[in-house]
Amino acid sequence: MKQLLFQDFKEVSAKQWKQKIQADLKGADYNEKLVTKTLHGIDIKPFYSSEDVDETLKVSNPAHWNICEKVYVTSAEVANKKALEKLQKGTESIWFILPSQEIDCEVLLHNLPPGLSVYLDLEFLDAEFVQELDKIIADKKLKVFLQTDIIGKLARTGNWFNNLKSDHSELEKIVRNTENFQSTISVNLGLFQNSGANIPQQLAYSIAQVTEYFNHFDQMDLSDDLKSNFKFQSKISVGSDYFFEISKIRALRWLFATVAKEFGFNTTCHIMAQPTKRTKTLYDYNVNFLRTTTESMSAILGGADAISNMPYDAIYHKDNEFGDRIARNQLLIMRNESYLDKVGNVAEGTYYIESLTSQLAEKALEIFKEIEKAGGFLKELKAGIIQKKIKESAKEEQGKFNNGDLVLIGTNKFENKEDRMQNDLELYPFLKKNPRKTLIEPILEKRLSEEREQKRLEEEKNSQPTPQN
């Protein structure tokens, strides 16, 4: 005989729950005491129910996510050796950063196992180079994702690779004359996140940027077959707002699918995630272990296809085996000891996350529509409007950090005054200012704790004893 659980309990409506809470507050204001305001324009309620979810957004998340590691290529042979070593230690995909056309990709990809996912981020734009690369990967049977983003280059640096006409011409050649890449174009939400944009802005700006590409491809008169098989990739940075970041990835998939469908393109978006740089700190750097852990968990539960964890010392140390090993093992623990790869769509049906996903998507759509009404992402970028909006959000977030409402443990709360970092810096950990001529104002990435850390480094320097003759 089947026994139904909880059959003796009556259903309780959201209204009844709220009435009970208000009674327990004994006159205190419900909204003031229990509703939390956020930087993303969404209020967090103390409880959620089915009444908060009018309709579940249909999001298709992968059941499996790849552990990915980044390799900066100065020598094809050395980079290939590093990649093979990382694969032996548990990495499942490789992210190569190529600084120039001098790299021999035949050597770079030598002996990589068939079926391996490889991400190639070219710091240059050369259609002929990409076409030769297309032939190489056909023979090697690798799953290669090319990360071409000419608009992202303009947003990040203030300049095109060459100029608007030339860049679009090279992009057209890449799209038309390659067939063996899993995707050829990526859009980088990480730029917006690391510069201080809130989540609805990150989503809206990325979708507006994708729409610029869709509009351009429409002018190219691509075949229906090419459009249905053409896939985009998104690179995202995951922040510390745990549930919001889970919802961000889910909202991104829904938004992309919605826009791609309107243009007749493949609605699948491949998502590579990595922890944000914005919350990482120089002092009490071991806390970065915890930050990258929760940020990676958000990426996993949100449904990223690949996750490239950030070493705890990445902002001030050069690449090193210890930092890479710890970052890799964090993901291996989540997979093999925490079983976070057993189920896809983990967050589906969760009232709180479903509600956040819908609200983030709706707010992003509002911003997106305003951008399109004003003439599109490129026009807004060239006018400096996107930069202005991001600066406003960044200023608000920075203010909360400065006054202690937004806490980074070890930096603006519970600092260890004995920490000394001046002699450990192998890399410059702050925003680099390199005055140069640009077409537009670039969007600049900056960590929250930079000013405070610069002040502490100066204090360290001034506190050192003066050498005696």
For each residue, the residues with C-beta under 8 A, 3 or more apart:
1:
2:
3: 7
4: 7
5:
6: 9
7: 3 4
8:
9: 6
10:
11:
12: 16 17
13: 16 17 49 51
14: 17 18 47 49 51 52
15: 18 19
16: 12 13 19 20
17: 12 13 14 20 21 47 49
18: 14 15 21 22 30
19: 15 16 22 23
20: 16 17 23 24
21: 17 18 24 25 30 34 46 47
22: 18 19 25 30
23: 19 20 26
24: 20 21
25: 21 22 28 29 30 33 34
26: 23
27:
28: 25 32 33
29: 25 32 33
30: 18 21 22 25 33 34 35
31: 34 35
32: 28 29 35
33: 25 28 29 30
34: 21 25 30 31 45 46
35: 30 31 32 43 44 45 46
36: 43 44
37: 43
38: 41 42 43 44 241 244
39: 198 393 396 397 400
40: 198 199 200 241 244 360 363
41: 38 198 200 363
42: 38 244 356 359 360 363
43: 35 36 37 38
44: 35 36 38
45: 34 35 48 52
46: 21 34 35
47: 14 17 21
48: 45 52 53 351 352 355
49: 13 14 17 52 351
50: 53 351
51: 13 14
52: 14 45 48 49 351 352 354 355
53: 48 50 56 351 354 355 358
54: 358
55: 358
56: 53 348 349 354
57: 250 251 254 354 357 358 361
58: 254
59: 250 253 254 303 345 348 357
60: 253 268 345
61: 250 253 302 303 344 345 346
62: 65 303 305 344
63: 341 343 344
64: 341 344
65: 62 299 300 304 305 306 307 341
66: 92 93 117 305 306 307
67: 90 91 92 93 306 307 309 328 331 332 335
68: 91 92 93 94 95 117 119 272 306 307 308
69: 86 91 93 94 95 308 324 327 328
70: 95 97 308
71: 79 82 83 86 94 95 96 97
72: 79 97 99 319
73: 76 79 96 97 98 99 103 108
74: 78 79 99
75: 78 79
76: 73 79 80 103 104 105 107 108
77: 80 81 107
78: 74 75 81 82
79: 71 72 73 74 75 76 82 83 96 108
80: 76 77 83 84 107 108 109 110 111 112
81: 77 78 84 85
82: 71 78 79 85 86
83: 71 79 80 86 87 94 96 112
84: 80 81 87 88 111 112
85: 81 82 88 89
86: 69 71 82 83 89 91 94 324 328
87: 83 84 91 92 94 112 113 116
88: 84 85
89: 85 86 325 328
90: 67 328 329 332
91: 67 68 69 86 87 94 328
92: 66 67 68 87 116 117
93: 66 67 68 69 116 117 118 119 306
94: 68 69 71 83 86 87 91 112 116 117 118 119
95: 68 69 70 71 118 119 121 272 308
96: 71 73 79 83 108 118 119 120 121
97: 70 71 72 73 121 123
98: 73 103 120 121 122 123 124
99: 72 73 74 103 123 124
100: 103 123 124
101: 124 126 129
102:
103: 73 76 98 99 100 108
104: 76 107 108
105: 76 108 109 132 133 136
106: 109 110 136
107: 76 77 80 104 110
108: 73 76 79 80 96 103 104 105
109: 80 105 106 112 118 136 137 140 142
110: 80 106 107
111: 80 84
112: 80 83 84 87 94 109 116 118 140 142
113: 87 116
114: 140 141 142
115: 141 142 143
116: 87 92 93 94 112 113 142 143
117: 66 68 92 93 94 142 143 144 145 182 306
118: 93 94 95 96 109 112 137 142 143 144 145
119: 68 93 94 95 96 144 145 147 272 306
120: 96 98 133 144 145 146 147
121: 95 96 97 98 147
122: 98 125 126 129 130 146 147 148
123: 97 98 99 100
124: 98 99 100 101 129 161
125: 122 148 150 153 161 162 167 170 171
126: 101 122 129 130 170
127: 130 131 170 171 173 174 177
128: 131 132
129: 101 122 124 126 132 133
130: 122 126 127 133 134 146 148 174 178 184
131: 127 128 134 135 173 174 177 178
132: 105 128 129 135 136
133: 105 120 129 130 136 137 144 146
134: 130 131 137 138 177 178 179 180 181
135: 131 132 138 139 180
136: 105 106 109 132 133 139 140
137: 109 118 133 134 140 141 142 144 180 181
138: 134 135 141 180
139: 135 136
140: 109 112 114 136 137
141: 114 115 137 138
142: 109 112 114 115 116 117 118 137
143: 115 116 117 118 182
144: 117 118 119 120 133 137 180 181 182
145: 117 118 119 120 181 182 183 186 233 270 272
146: 120 122 130 133 174 178 181 183 184 185 186
147: 119 120 121 122 185 186 233 235
148: 122 125 130 171 174 184 185 186
149: 152 153 185 186 187 188
150: 125 153 154 160 161 167 168 170 171
151: 154 155 187 209 212 213 377 378 381
152: 149 155 156 186 187 188 191 209
153: 125 149 150 156 157 159 160 161 167
154: 150 151 157 158 159 160 381 439 440
155: 151 152 191 209 381 386 442 443
156: 152 153 188 191 442 443
157: 153 154 438 442
158: 154 436 438 439 440 441 442
159: 153 154 438 439
160: 150 153 154 163 164 166 167 439
161: 124 125 150 153 166 167 170
162: 125 166 167 170
163: 160 166 167
164: 160 167 168
165: 168 169
166: 160 161 162 163 169 170
167: 125 150 153 160 161 162 163 164 170 171
168: 150 164 165 171 172 216
169: 165 166 172 173
170: 125 126 127 150 161 162 166 167 173 174
171: 125 127 148 150 167 168 174 175 185 216
172: 168 169 175 176 220
173: 127 131 169 170 176 177
174: 127 130 131 146 148 170 171 177 178 184
175: 171 172 178 184 185 217 220 222 230
176: 172 173 220
177: 127 131 134 173 174
178: 130 131 134 146 174 175 181 184
179: 134
180: 134 135 137 138 144
181: 134 137 144 145 146 178 184
182: 117 143 144 145 231 233 270
183: 145 146 186 230 231 232 233 270
184: 130 146 148 174 175 178 181
185: 146 147 148 149 171 175 213 232 233
186: 145 146 147 148 149 152 183 232 233 234 235 272
187: 149 151 152 206 209 210 213 232 233 234 235
188: 149 152 156 191 206 234 235
189: 192 193 202 203 205 206 234 235 236 237 252
190: 193 194 235 236 237 274 276
191: 152 155 156 188 194 195 443 445
192: 189 195 197 201 202 205 206 390 443
193: 189 190 197 202 236 237 238 239 276 278
194: 190 191 237 276 277 278 445 446
195: 191 192 390 394 443 444 445 446
196: 278 390 391 393 394 395 397 398 446
197: 192 193 201 202 205 389 390 393 394
198: 39 40 41 201 202 393 397
199: 40 202 203 241 244 245 248 360 364
200: 40 41 203 204 360 363 364 366 367
201: 192 197 198 204 205 364 367 389 390 393
202: 189 192 193 197 198 199 205 206 236 248
203: 189 199 200 206 207 248 251 252 255 360 361 364
204: 200 201 207 208 363 364 365 366 367 368 371
205: 189 192 197 201 202 208 209 367 371 377 386
206: 187 188 189 192 202 203 209 210 234 252
207: 203 204 210 211 255 256 259 364 368
208: 204 205 211 212 368 371 372 376 377 380
209: 151 152 155 187 205 206 212 213 377
210: 187 206 207 213 214 232 256 259 260
211: 207 208 214 215 259 368 372 376 377
212: 151 208 209 215 216 376 377 378
213: 151 185 187 209 210 216 217 232
214: 210 211 217 218 259 260 263 265
215: 211 212 218 219 376
216: 168 171 212 213 219 220
217: 175 213 214 220 222 227 230 263 265
218: 214 215 221 222 263
219: 215 216
220: 172 175 176 216 217
221: 218
222: 175 217 218 226 227 230
223: 226 227
224: 227 228 264
225: 228 229
226: 222 223 229 230
227: 217 222 223 224 230 263 264 265 266
228: 224 225 264 265 266
229: 225 226 266
230: 175 183 217 222 226 227 265 266
231: 182 183 266 268 269 270
232: 183 185 186 187 210 213 256 260 265 269 270
233: 145 147 182 183 185 186 187 269 270 271 272
234: 186 187 188 189 206 252 256 269 270 271 272
235: 147 186 187 188 189 190 272 273 274
236: 189 190 193 202 248 249 252 271 272 273 274 299 304
237: 189 190 193 194 273 274 275 276 277 278
238: 193 245 248 249 273 274 275 276 295 296 298 299 302
239: 193 244 245 276 278 279 295
240: 245 276 279 291 294 295
241: 38 40 199 244 245
242: 245 246 294 297 298
243: 246 247 298 352 353 356
244: 38 40 42 199 239 241 247 248 356 360
245: 199 238 239 240 241 242 248 249 295 298 299 302
246: 242 243 249 250 298 301 302 347 353 356
247: 243 244 250 251 302 347 353 356 357 360
248: 199 202 203 236 238 244 245 251 252 302 360
249: 236 238 245 246 252 253 271 273 298 299 302 303 304
250: 57 59 61 246 247 253 254 302 303 347 353 357
251: 57 203 247 248 254 255 357 358 360 361 364
252: 189 203 206 234 236 248 249 255 256 269 271
253: 59 60 61 249 250 256 257 269 271 303
254: 57 58 59 250 251 257 258 357 361
255: 203 207 251 252 258 259 361 364 365 368
256: 207 210 232 234 252 253 259 260 267 269
257: 253 254 260 261 267 268 269
258: 254 255 261 262
259: 207 210 211 214 255 256 262 263
260: 210 214 232 256 257 263 265 266 267 269
261: 257 258 264 265 267
262: 258 259
263: 214 217 218 227 259 260
264: 224 227 228 261
265: 214 217 227 228 230 232 260 261
266: 227 228 229 230 231 260
267: 256 257 260 261
268: 60 231 257
269: 231 232 233 234 252 253 256 257 260
270: 145 182 183 231 232 233 234 305 306
271: 233 234 236 249 252 253 303 304 305 306
272: 68 95 119 145 186 233 234 235 236 304 305 306 307 308
273: 235 236 237 238 249 296 299 302 304 306 307 308
274: 190 235 236 237 238 299 307 308 309 310
275: 237 238 280 291 292 295 296 309 310
276: 190 193 194 237 238 239 240 279 280 295
277: 194 237 280 310 314 315 445 447
278: 193 194 196 237 239 445 446 447 448
279: 239 240 276 291 295 408 447 448
280: 275 276 277 288 291 310 314 315 447
281: 284 285 287 288 408 410 411 447 449 453
282: 285 315 316 421 429 449 453
283: 410 411 415 416 419 421 449 453 456
284: 281 287 409 410 411 415 416 419
285: 281 282 288 312 313 316
286: 289 312
287: 281 284 290 291 408 409 410
288: 280 281 285 291 292 310 312 313
289: 286 292 293 312 326 330
290: 287 293 294
291: 240 275 279 280 287 288 294 295
292: 275 288 289 295 296 309 310 312 327 330
293: 289 290 296 297 330 334
294: 240 242 290 291 297 298
295: 238 239 240 245 275 276 279 291 292 298 299
296: 238 273 275 292 293 299 300 307 309 330 331 334
297: 242 293 294 300 301 334 340
298: 238 242 243 245 246 249 294 295 301 302
299: 65 236 238 245 249 273 274 295 296 302 304 307
300: 65 296 297 304 307 334 340 341
301: 246 297 298 340 346 347
302: 61 238 245 246 247 248 249 250 273 298 299 347
303: 59 61 62 249 250 253 271 344 345 347
304: 65 236 249 271 272 273 299 300 307
305: 62 65 66 270 271 272
306: 65 66 67 68 93 117 119 270 271 272 273
307: 65 66 67 68 272 273 274 296 299 300 304 331
308: 68 69 70 95 272 273 274
309: 67 274 275 292 296 327 328 330 331
310: 274 275 277 280 288 292 314 327
311: 314 317 319 320 323 324 326 327
312: 285 286 288 289 292 323 326 327
313: 285 288 316 317 320 323
314: 277 280 310 311 317 323
315: 277 280 282 427 429 447
316: 282 285 313 421 424 425 426 427 429
317: 311 313 314 320 323 424 426 427
318: 426 427
319: 72 311 323 324
320: 311 313 317 323 324
321: 324 325
322: 325 326
323: 311 312 313 314 317 319 320 326 327
324: 69 86 311 319 320 321 327 328
325: 89 321 322 328 329
326: 289 311 312 322 323 329 330
327: 69 292 309 310 311 312 323 324 330 331
328: 67 69 86 89 90 91 309 324 325 331 332
329: 90 325 326 332 333
330: 289 292 293 296 309 326 327 333 334
331: 67 296 307 309 327 328 334 335
332: 67 90 328 329 335 336
333: 329 330 336 337 338
334: 293 296 297 300 330 331 337 338 340 341
335: 67 331 332 338 339 340 341
336: 332 333 339
337: 333 334
338: 333 334 335
339: 335 336 342
340: 297 300 301 334 335
341: 63 64 65 300 334 335
342: 339
343: 63 346
344: 61 62 63 64 303
345: 59 60 61 303 348
346: 61 301 343
347: 246 247 250 301 302 303 350 353 354
348: 56 59 345 354
349: 56 354
350: 347 353 354
351: 48 49 50 52 53 354 355
352: 48 52 243 355 356
353: 243 246 247 250 347 350 356 357
354: 52 53 56 57 347 348 349 350 351 357 358
355: 48 52 53 351 352 358 359
356: 42 243 244 246 247 352 353 359 360
357: 57 59 247 250 251 254 353 354 360 361
358: 53 54 55 57 251 354 355 361 362
359: 42 355 356 362 363
360: 40 42 199 200 203 244 247 248 251 356 357 363 364
361: 57 203 251 254 255 357 358 364 365
362: 358 359 365 366
363: 40 41 42 200 204 359 360 366 367
364: 199 200 201 203 204 207 251 255 360 361 367 368
365: 204 255 361 362 368 369
366: 200 204 362 363 369 370
367: 200 201 204 205 363 364 370 371
368: 204 207 208 211 255 364 365 371 372
369: 365 366 372 373
370: 366 367 373 374
371: 204 205 208 367 368 374 376 377 380
372: 208 211 368 369 375 376
373: 369 370
374: 370 371 379 380 385
375: 372 379 380
376: 208 211 212 215 371 372 379 380
377: 151 205 208 209 211 212 371 380 381 386
378: 151 212 381 382
379: 374 375 376 382 383
380: 208 371 374 375 376 377 383 385 386
381: 151 154 155 377 378 384 385 386 387 440
382: 378 379 439 440
383: 379 380
384: 381 387 388 440 441
385: 374 380 381 388 389
386: 155 205 377 380 381 389 390 443
387: 381 384 390 391 440 441 442 443
388: 384 385 391 392
389: 197 201 385 386 392 393
390: 192 195 196 197 201 386 387 393 394 443
391: 196 387 388 394 395
392: 388 389 395 396
393: 39 196 197 198 201 389 390 396 397
394: 195 196 197 390 391 397 398 446
395: 196 391 392 398 399
396: 39 392 393 399 400
397: 39 196 198 393 394 400 401 406 448
398: 196 394 395 401 402 448
399: 395 396 402 403
400: 39 396 397 403 405 406
401: 397 398 404 405 406 408 412 448 449
402: 398 399 412
403: 399 400
404: 401 407 412 413
405: 400 401
406: 397 400 401 448
407: 404 412 413
408: 279 281 287 401 411 412 413 448 449
409: 284 287 413 414
410: 281 283 284 287 413 414 415 416
411: 281 283 284 408 415 449 452 453
412: 401 402 404 407 408 415 449 452
413: 404 407 408 409 410
414: 409 410
415: 283 284 410 411 412 419
416: 283 284 410 419
417:
418:
419: 283 284 415 416 456
420: 423 424 460
421: 282 283 316 424 425 453 456 457 460
422: 425 457 460 461
423: 420
424: 316 317 420 421
425: 316 421 422 428 429
426: 316 317 318
427: 315 316 317 318
428: 425 432
429: 282 315 316 425 447 450 453
430: 447 450 453 454
431: 444 445 446 450
432: 428
433:
434:
435:
436: 158
437:
438: 157 158 159 441 442
439: 154 158 159 160 382
440: 154 158 381 382 384 387
441: 158 384 387 438
442: 155 156 157 158 387 438
443: 155 156 191 192 195 386 387 390
444: 195 431
445: 191 194 195 277 278 431
446: 194 195 196 278 394 431 450
447: 277 278 279 280 281 315 429 430 450
448: 278 279 397 398 401 406 408
449: 281 282 283 401 408 411 412 452 453
450: 429 430 431 446 447 453 454
451: 454 455
452: 411 412 449 455 456
453: 281 282 283 411 421 429 430 449 450 456 457
454: 430 450 451 457 458
455: 451 452 458 459
456: 283 419 421 452 453 459 460
457: 421 422 453 454 460 461
458: 454 455 461 462
459: 455 456 462 463
460: 420 421 422 456 457 463 464
461: 422 457 458 464
462: 458 459
463: 459 460
464: 460 461
465:
466:
467:
468:
469:
